Amino acid sequence: MALDPRLGVVLVNWRRADDTIECLESLLRCPLPLHIVVIDNGSGDGSVERIAAWAAGDVPPVVTSAAMARFSTPPVTKPVNLRRLDATAVAGATPDPAAITIIEAGGNLGFAAGNNIGVAYLLRAAAVDYVWLLNNDSVVDPDAPAALLARLDATHDVGMCGTVVRYYHRPDTVQALNGHRFSLWTGTSRGIGSGTPAKRPFDPARIARETDFVLGASLAVSRRFVEVIGPMTETYFLYFEEVDWAYRNAGRFAIAFAHGAIVFHKEGGSIGSNVARGQRSVTSDYYLVRSRLGFIRRRAPLLLPWHWLLTLLVICRRLVRLQPKKALVLTRALLGLRLKSQR
């Protein structure tokens, strides 16, 4: 791995070591040098040991789609230089760009806090100008990092930048072009270009203008953006972190779109956040409501009564559909009560 990469990459792992390994295999095939950090969010299932065994050459990548095998097989040459740090050691550690660093967070801190650890660590490296937050259940096209870096460099006063994200299991279909359009009234969003054929033409400049927030599955930020706007708000355990970041930005830094960078995303593997009707897990339902209400309370408090009403209507709909467990979980989220069994 070449020294002094300008682009850092953060992967947050929670009990999905095989996904992380497949993602790492794809990143190591990229010709652009990268400074890669994996945050293990207290998996407690041997994830760190499995990733270490992969780096030593003892565990092969597990590919769940034949169409995606070209991004991670045959495996890259082993051993891979791996550095392990715990939550105590990372505070005084000097970044090592010649190694993949695994930081053991010591607990399940959530998506924002996990990423913040990785961002803070990478920005101690003077050469790192940008940090790419990448979901660990993704694989990347080999040219994606170079295309992302080129767009970041070409955009004046850039703050946030996304990529083309396609579905891993439907690689010819778009999950999102750059990010989402967001409605304060409903607290919901939709991926730009979601569900469209990957070969359909689009206008990158228009998509960048219409992006309310960049999809957190593939989100790059500049050093200056983090220094001025600050890290992700950690009170969102899951969901709305990237929405909140974009609202805090409030147009101070530009949102760019690296349309030449392609990422393939499995979407919602860790907690069952499938967007299809009726397929969301109880955990996903809970955090969607809790984070939406938290976001509205912080960023649009006058709309909070309206969002309470919307949530009550959703709870009633769950009862009508004979889903009492989901109705109870949503009620707990509405009242600010903890989920009894977290993720």
FIDRENTI-269907 format. One record per residue (C-alpha): residue number from 1; x, y, z. Coordinates in Angstrom, 1 decimal. Example, Ala and Ser with C-alpha at 12.3 -4.5 7.8 and 13.67 -1.06 7.14 Angstrom:
num  u  v  w
1  12.3  -4.5  7.8
2  13.7  -1.1  7.1
END
This chain:
num  u  v  w
1  0.0  0.0  0.0
2  1.5  3.4  -1.0
3  2.2  5.9  1.7
4  0.5  9.2  2.3
5  -2.9  8.6  0.6
6  -5.0  11.7  0.3
7  -8.3  9.8  0.6
8  -9.2  8.0  3.8
9  -11.9  5.3  4.0
10  -14.0  4.4  7.1
11  -15.9  1.1  7.4
12  -18.1  0.5  10.5
13  -18.5  -3.2  11.2
14  -21.2  -4.7  13.4
15  -21.4  -8.5  13.3
16  -20.9  -8.6  9.5
17  -17.2  -9.6  9.1
18  -17.8  -11.3  5.8
19  -19.3  -8.2  4.3
20  -16.4  -6.1  5.6
21  -13.9  -8.6  4.2
22  -15.5  -8.5  0.8
23  -15.5  -4.7  0.9
24  -11.9  -4.6  1.8
25  -11.0  -7.0  -1.0
26  -12.6  -4.6  -3.5
27  -10.9  -1.5  -2.0
28  -7.5  -3.2  -2.2
29  -8.0  -3.7  -5.9
30  -8.2  0.0  -6.5
31  -5.1  1.6  -8.1
32  -5.5  4.8  -6.0
33  -3.7  4.5  -2.6
34  -6.2  4.6  0.3
35  -5.9  5.0  4.0
36  -8.4  2.4  5.4
37  -9.8  2.2  8.9
38  -12.3  -0.4  10.1
39  -14.3  0.4  13.3
40  -15.7  -2.6  15.0
41  -18.7  -1.5  17.0
42  -18.5  -4.0  19.8
43  -19.5  -7.0  17.6
44  -18.7  -9.5  20.3
45  -19.0  -12.3  17.7
46  -15.3  -12.8  16.7
47  -15.6  -10.3  13.8
48  -12.2  -8.7  14.6
49  -10.5  -12.1  14.8
50  -12.1  -13.2  11.5
51  -10.9  -10.0  9.7
52  -7.4  -10.6  11.1
53  -7.5  -14.2  9.9
54  -8.5  -12.9  6.4
55  -5.6  -10.4  6.5
56  -3.2  -13.3  7.3
57  -4.6  -15.3  4.4
58  -6.4  -17.9  6.4
59  -10.0  -16.8  5.6
60  -11.2  -16.3  2.0
61  -13.7  -13.6  1.0
62  -17.3  -14.8  0.9
63  -19.1  -13.6  -2.2
64  -22.9  -13.7  -2.1
65  -23.5  -12.8  -5.8
66  -21.8  -14.3  -8.8
67  -22.1  -11.0  -10.6
68  -20.1  -9.2  -7.9
69  -17.3  -11.9  -7.7
70  -15.0  -9.9  -10.0
71  -14.6  -7.2  -7.4
72  -13.2  -9.5  -4.7
73  -11.9  -12.7  -6.3
74  -9.4  -14.1  -6.7
75  -8.3  -12.8  -3.3
76  -5.5  -10.1  -3.2
77  -2.1  -11.2  -2.1
78  -1.7  -12.0  1.6
79  -0.7  -11.2  4.2
80  -2.3  -7.8  4.4
81  -0.6  -5.4  6.8
82  -3.1  -5.1  9.7
83  -3.0  -2.9  12.8
84  -5.3  -3.4  15.8
85  -6.1  -0.7  18.3
86  -8.6  -0.6  21.1
87  -10.6  2.4  22.3
88  -7.9  3.4  24.8
89  -4.9  3.0  22.5
90  -6.4  4.9  19.6
91  -6.4  8.2  21.5
92  -2.6  8.5  21.3
93  -2.0  6.5  18.1
94  -0.3  8.0  15.1
95  -2.1  6.9  11.8
96  -0.2  4.3  9.8
97  -1.1  4.7  6.1
98  0.8  1.5  5.2
99  -1.7  -0.7  7.2
100  -5.4  -1.3  7.4
101  -6.3  -0.3  11.0
102  -9.0  -2.0  13.0
103  -10.2  0.1  15.9
104  -12.2  -1.8  18.5
105  -14.8  0.8  19.8
106  -15.5  -1.3  22.9
107  -19.3  -1.2  22.4
108  -22.1  -0.7  20.0
109  -21.8  3.1  19.7
110  -24.0  3.5  16.7
111  -23.3  4.6  13.1
112  -22.4  8.2  13.8
113  -20.1  7.6  16.7
114  -18.4  4.7  15.0
115  -17.7  6.8  11.9
116  -16.6  9.8  14.0
117  -13.9  7.6  15.6
118  -12.6  6.7  12.1
119  -12.8  10.3  10.8
120  -10.9  11.7  13.8
121  -8.2  9.1  13.5
122  -7.7  9.6  9.8
123  -7.6  13.4  10.0
124  -4.5  13.1  12.2
125  -2.7  12.1  9.1
126  -1.6  15.4  7.5
127  -1.8  14.0  3.9
128  -5.6  13.1  4.2
129  -7.7  15.8  2.6
130  -10.9  13.8  2.4
131  -12.6  10.9  4.2
132  -15.0  8.5  2.6
133  -17.6  6.9  4.8
134  -18.5  3.7  3.1
135  -21.0  1.1  4.3
136  -19.2  -2.2  5.0
137  -21.9  -4.1  3.1
138  -20.7  -2.6  -0.2
139  -18.1  -3.3  -2.9
140  -16.6  -0.6  -5.1
141  -15.6  -0.4  -8.7
142  -11.8  -0.2  -8.9
143  -11.9  3.2  -10.5
144  -14.4  4.6  -7.9
145  -11.8  6.1  -5.5
146  -9.9  7.9  -8.2
147  -13.2  9.3  -9.7
148  -14.3  10.4  -6.3
149  -11.0  12.2  -5.5
150  -11.0  13.9  -8.9
151  -14.5  15.3  -8.3
152  -13.6  16.5  -4.8
153  -10.5  18.2  -6.1
154  -12.5  19.9  -8.9
155  -15.3  21.3  -6.7
156  -14.6  24.7  -5.1
157  -15.2  24.7  -1.4
158  -16.5  21.2  -1.4
159  -18.0  19.8  1.8
160  -19.8  16.6  0.9
161  -19.8  14.3  -2.1
162  -21.6  11.1  -3.1
163  -21.3  8.5  -5.8
164  -23.5  6.4  -8.0
165  -24.9  3.6  -5.7
166  -26.4  0.6  -7.3
167  -27.9  -2.4  -5.6
168  -25.5  -5.2  -5.0
169  -28.0  -8.0  -5.9
170  -29.5  -5.9  -8.7
171  -26.4  -4.3  -10.2
172  -28.2  -2.9  -13.2
173  -30.5  -0.9  -10.9
174  -29.8  2.4  -9.1
175  -30.3  2.7  -5.4
176  -29.4  6.4  -5.5
177  -27.5  8.9  -7.6
178  -25.5  10.9  -5.1
179  -28.2  11.1  -2.4
180  -31.8  11.9  -1.6
181  -34.4  14.6  -1.7
182  -35.9  15.1  1.7
183  -39.3  16.4  3.0
184  -39.5  18.1  6.4
185  -43.3  17.7  6.3
186  -43.1  13.9  6.1
187  -39.6  13.3  7.5
188  -39.1  10.9  4.6
189  -36.8  10.9  1.6
190  -36.3  9.2  -1.7
191  -33.1  8.3  -3.5
192  -32.5  10.4  -6.6
193  -32.9  8.0  -9.5
194  -33.9  5.2  -7.2
195  -35.1  2.1  -9.1
196  -34.0  3.4  -12.5
197  -31.9  1.4  -14.9
198  -28.2  2.1  -14.4
199  -27.7  2.8  -18.1
200  -30.3  5.6  -18.1
201  -28.7  9.0  -18.9
202  -28.7  11.7  -16.2
203  -27.4  15.2  -15.7
204  -24.7  15.1  -12.9
205  -24.8  18.9  -12.4
206  -28.6  18.8  -11.9
207  -28.4  15.9  -9.5
208  -25.8  17.7  -7.4
209  -28.1  20.8  -7.2
210  -31.1  18.7  -6.2
211  -29.3  16.6  -3.5
212  -30.7  17.5  -0.1
213  -28.3  15.1  1.6
214  -25.7  12.6  0.4
215  -26.5  8.9  1.0
216  -24.6  7.8  4.0
217  -23.7  4.5  2.4
218  -21.2  6.3  0.3
219  -20.5  9.8  1.6
220  -17.2  11.6  1.3
221  -16.4  14.8  3.3
222  -13.6  17.3  3.2
223  -11.2  18.0  6.0
224  -12.3  21.6  6.0
225  -16.0  20.6  6.3
226  -15.3  18.5  9.4
227  -13.2  21.2  11.0
228  -15.9  23.9  10.5
229  -19.2  21.9  10.7
230  -18.0  19.4  13.1
231  -18.5  15.6  13.3
232  -21.8  13.7  12.9
233  -24.3  14.2  15.7
234  -23.9  11.1  17.8
235  -27.3  11.2  19.5
236  -28.7  9.5  16.3
237  -27.9  5.9  17.0
238  -29.0  5.0  13.6
239  -30.5  7.0  10.6
240  -30.8  10.7  10.0
241  -27.1  11.3  10.7
242  -26.3  12.4  7.1
243  -29.6  14.4  7.0
244  -28.6  16.3  10.1
245  -25.1  16.9  8.8
246  -26.5  18.4  5.6
247  -28.8  20.7  7.5
248  -26.0  21.8  9.7
249  -24.0  22.6  6.6
250  -26.9  24.9  5.4
251  -25.1  25.7  2.1
252  -21.8  26.8  3.6
253  -19.9  24.1  1.7
254  -20.8  22.7  -1.8
255  -22.4  19.3  -2.3
256  -20.7  17.5  -5.2
257  -21.5  14.4  -7.2
258  -18.8  12.0  -8.3
259  -20.8  10.5  -11.2
260  -17.9  8.4  -12.4
261  -17.6  6.5  -9.1
262  -19.8  3.4  -8.7
263  -20.5  1.5  -5.5
264  -22.7  -1.6  -5.1
265  -24.6  -1.8  -1.9
266  -26.4  -4.7  -0.2
267  -28.6  -2.3  1.7
268  -29.7  -2.9  5.3
269  -27.9  -6.2  5.9
270  -27.1  -5.6  9.5
271  -30.5  -4.6  10.9
272  -33.0  -5.4  8.2
273  -33.7  -2.0  6.9
274  -35.2  -3.2  3.6
275  -37.3  -0.4  2.2
276  -39.9  -2.8  0.8
277  -43.3  -2.5  2.4
278  -43.7  -4.8  5.4
279  -40.1  -6.1  5.3
280  -38.4  -3.7  7.7
281  -37.3  -5.2  11.0
282  -38.6  -4.1  14.3
283  -35.3  -2.5  15.1
284  -35.3  -0.6  11.9
285  -38.8  0.7  12.5
286  -37.9  1.8  16.0
287  -34.8  3.8  15.0
288  -36.5  5.4  12.0
289  -39.2  6.9  14.2
290  -36.9  7.8  17.1
291  -34.3  9.5  14.8
292  -37.0  11.3  12.7
293  -38.5  12.8  15.9
294  -35.1  13.7  17.2
295  -34.2  15.4  14.0
296  -37.4  17.4  13.8
297  -37.0  18.4  17.5
298  -33.6  19.8  16.7
299  -34.0  21.3  13.2
300  -37.7  22.1  12.9
301  -39.3  22.1  16.3
302  -42.5  23.8  15.2
303  -43.3  20.7  13.2
304  -43.0  18.3  16.1
305  -46.7  18.1  16.9
306  -47.4  17.3  13.3
307  -44.8  14.5  13.4
308  -46.3  13.1  16.6
309  -49.6  12.9  14.7
310  -48.0  11.2  11.7
311  -46.4  8.6  14.1
312  -49.7  7.9  15.8
313  -51.3  7.3  12.4
314  -48.5  4.8  11.5
315  -49.0  3.0  14.9
316  -52.8  2.7  14.1
317  -51.9  1.3  10.7
318  -49.7  -1.3  12.2
319  -52.6  -2.3  14.5
320  -55.0  -2.6  11.6
321  -52.4  -4.8  9.8
322  -52.4  -7.0  12.9
323  -48.8  -6.1  13.7
324  -49.0  -5.4  17.5
325  -45.3  -6.0  18.1
326  -44.4  -3.3  15.6
327  -47.0  -1.0  17.0
328  -45.6  -1.4  20.5
329  -42.1  -0.7  19.3
330  -43.2  2.5  17.5
331  -45.0  3.6  20.6
332  -41.8  3.2  22.6
333  -40.0  5.3  20.0
334  -42.7  8.0  20.2
335  -42.5  8.2  24.0
336  -38.7  8.2  24.0
337  -38.4  4.8  25.7
338  -35.5  2.5  24.9
339  -35.7  -0.5  22.6
340  -35.6  -3.5  25.0
341  -33.2  -5.5  22.7
342  -30.8  -3.2  20.8
343  -29.9  -4.3  17.3
END
